[in-house]
Amino acid sequence: MRTNNNNVKNLIISVYFVLALLAIVAAIMFRMFSGISDDPVVVFLVISLCFGAVFFIVHAIAKYFEYDSDGMKVVVTNKGLLLSDRFNYREHTVEFHKKDLSGFKLHNYGVYTTLVLLIKDKRGNTNKERFNVTLVSRKKRKYIRQSLSKMIKQNR
C-alpha cells in the first residue's frame, strides 16, 4: 500500500501567505495595538514574538509523510513541505523488512499526531522511530494502521 499527504502542500503555503499578510496588516495598523503599551518598541516586540511563535509552530507541524509497504520492504518518509525539493535538512527515512516490525503506536496529542514504529535491528534490539503524521487524513491513518497490524499479525 502506498499513501502520502501531498495534497496539503497548497494548504500550508496558504497558511504562510496569510501569516505574511497578517504581519503586514499588523505593521500598518500599529496604533491599534497601543493598548498593550505606550512604548512602540514593546508593541513591536510583542507582535513579532506572536507571529514568530505561530510561524514556527506551523513549521514544526507541516511535514510531508509517505508510506510505502509494497514489496518485501516498508519505506516510511517524513520531510519538510517547503524548500524540501532543494534542501533535505528535515528528511527522516526508514526502510525495513516487514518481518522486522515488532509494534507500532499512533499518539494523538490534539493538534499533533505521531506514528511510533518499533523495529528490530540485526542484533535483536528494538529501535523506536517517530514520524509526524499530523497532516495525514484520518482515513489514510486508518489504512496505515490496518497495514501495520496485518504485518504484525503475520510476524507472530
Backbone hydrogen bonds, N-H to C=O, Kabsch-Sander energy under -0.5 kcal/mol:
donor,donor_aa,acceptor,acceptor_aa,energy
3,T,67,Y,-2.5
5,N,65,F,-1.4
8,V,5,N,-1.4
9,K,6,N,-1.3
12,I,8,V,-2.2
13,I,9,K,-2.2
14,S,10,N,-2.0
15,V,11,L,-2.1
16,Y,12,I,-2.3
17,F,13,I,-2.1
18,V,14,S,-2.5
19,L,15,V,-2.4
20,A,16,Y,-2.3
21,L,17,F,-2.4
22,L,18,V,-2.7
23,A,19,L,-2.1
24,I,20,A,-2.0
25,V,21,L,-2.7
26,A,22,L,-2.6
27,A,23,A,-1.9
28,I,24,I,-2.1
29,M,25,V,-2.9
30,F,27,A,-0.7
32,M,29,M,-1.5
33,F,30,F,-1.2
34,S,31,R,-1.6
36,I,33,F,-1.5
37,S,33,F,-0.7
43,V,39,D,-1.7
44,F,40,P,-2.4
45,L,41,V,-2.4
46,V,42,V,-2.4
47,I,43,V,-2.5
48,S,44,F,-2.6
49,L,45,L,-2.6
50,C,46,V,-2.2
51,F,47,I,-2.4
52,G,48,S,-2.5
53,A,49,L,-2.5
54,V,50,C,-2.3
55,F,51,F,-2.5
56,F,52,G,-2.4
57,I,53,A,-2.0
58,V,54,V,-2.4
59,H,55,F,-2.2
60,A,56,F,-2.0
61,I,57,I,-1.9
62,A,58,V,-2.5
63,K,61,I,-1.3
64,Y,79,K,-3.9
66,E,77,T,-2.4
67,Y,3,T,-3.1
68,D,75,V,-2.3
69,S,1,M,-2.7
74,V,96,F,-3.3
75,V,68,D,-2.8
76,V,94,V,-2.6
77,T,66,E,-2.6
78,N,92,H,-2.3
79,K,64,Y,-2.0
81,L,62,A,-0.9
87,F,83,L,-2.3
91,E,88,N,-1.0
92,H,78,N,-3.2
94,V,76,V,-2.6
96,F,74,V,-2.2
98,K,72,M,-1.9
100,D,97,H,-1.5
101,L,98,K,-1.2
102,S,118,L,-3.0
103,G,118,L,-1.2
105,K,116,V,-2.1
107,H,105,K,-0.6
107,H,114,T,-2.5
108,N,106,L,-0.5
109,Y,107,H,-0.6
109,Y,112,Y,-3.2
111,V,109,Y,-1.4
114,T,107,H,-2.6
115,L,131,F,-2.8
116,V,105,K,-3.3
116,V,114,T,-0.5
117,L,115,L,-0.6
117,L,129,E,-2.8
118,L,103,G,-3.2
119,I,117,L,-0.7
119,I,127,N,-2.7
120,K,100,D,-2.9
121,D,125,N,-2.6
124,G,121,D,-1.3
127,N,119,I,-3.2
127,N,125,N,-0.5
129,E,117,L,-2.3
129,E,127,N,-0.5
131,F,115,L,-2.2
133,V,113,T,-2.2
133,V,131,F,-0.7
136,V,133,V,-1.2
141,R,137,S,-2.3
142,K,138,R,-2.2
143,Y,139,K,-1.7
144,I,140,K,-2.4
145,R,141,R,-2.6
146,Q,142,K,-2.3
147,S,143,Y,-2.3
148,L,144,I,-2.7
149,S,145,R,-2.5
150,K,146,Q,-2.2
151,M,147,S,-1.8
152,I,148,L,-2.3
153,K,149,S,-2.4
154,Q,150,K,-2.0
155,N,151,M,-1.7
156,R,152,I,-1.1
